[in-house]
């Protein structure tokens, strides 16, 4: 790595087993401007498979920037328009505080799960 270069964040989003009519995704690493497009694509695919709901497991997510929040909100709005919801599961405490402070948990179509 050259001087001044920043290391690439590790990120993955994987499909989890579906529970009934709800698609599941699990995120690991940082959701930021570089990785948000991957999350956007994964959420769009999950919504296409299951317009009634998506469970997004954030247990291994270490960081979310404003771009990542925007992707999550847009996915939730798309689901709400179809009568579904986006469940944000197992967020670490710092992310839960971020969602609550930013009012993400109050947006129609988003459920902040334990």
Residue pairs with C-beta under 8 A, 6 or more apart in sequence:
1 7
8 34
9 29
9 30
9 32
9 34
9 35
9 63
10 28
10 29
10 30
11 27
11 28
11 29
11 30
11 31
11 34
11 35
11 38
12 27
12 28
12 29
13 25
13 26
13 27
13 28
13 38
13 39
13 42
14 25
14 26
14 28
15 23
15 24
15 25
15 42
15 46
16 24
16 25
16 26
16 55
16 57
17 24
18 24
18 49
18 50
19 55
21 50
21 52
21 53
22 50
22 52
22 53
22 54
22 55
22 87
23 46
23 47
23 49
23 50
23 53
23 54
23 55
24 46
24 54
24 55
24 57
25 42
25 43
25 46
25 54
25 55
25 56
25 57
26 56
26 57
26 59
26 60
27 39
27 56
27 57
27 58
27 60
27 61
28 60
28 61
29 35
29 60
29 61
29 62
29 63
30 61
30 62
30 63
30 64
30 65
31 39
31 61
31 63
31 64
31 65
31 67
31 68
31 71
32 63
32 64
32 65
32 67
32 68
33 65
33 67
35 68
36 65
36 67
36 68
36 70
36 71
39 68
39 71
39 72
40 71
40 74
40 75
43 54
43 56
43 71
43 72
43 75
43 86
44 75
46 54
47 54
47 75
47 78
47 79
47 82
47 84
50 84
51 79
51 82
51 83
51 84
52 82
52 83
52 84
53 79
53 84
53 85
53 86
53 87
54 75
54 79
54 84
54 86
54 87
55 87
55 89
55 113
56 72
56 86
56 87
56 88
56 89
57 89
57 90
58 88
58 89
58 90
58 91
58 92
58 95
59 89
59 90
59 91
59 92
61 91
61 92
61 95
62 92
64 72
64 95
64 98
69 98
69 102
69 104
72 86
72 88
72 104
72 110
73 104
73 107
73 110
75 86
76 85
76 86
76 107
76 108
76 109
76 110
77 107
77 108
77 109
79 85
79 86
79 109
80 108
80 109
81 109
84 109
85 109
85 110
85 111
86 109
86 110
86 111
87 110
87 111
87 113
88 99
88 104
88 105
88 110
88 111
88 112
88 113
89 113
89 114
90 113
90 114
91 99
91 112
96 112
98 104
99 105
99 112
100 112
104 110
104 112
105 112
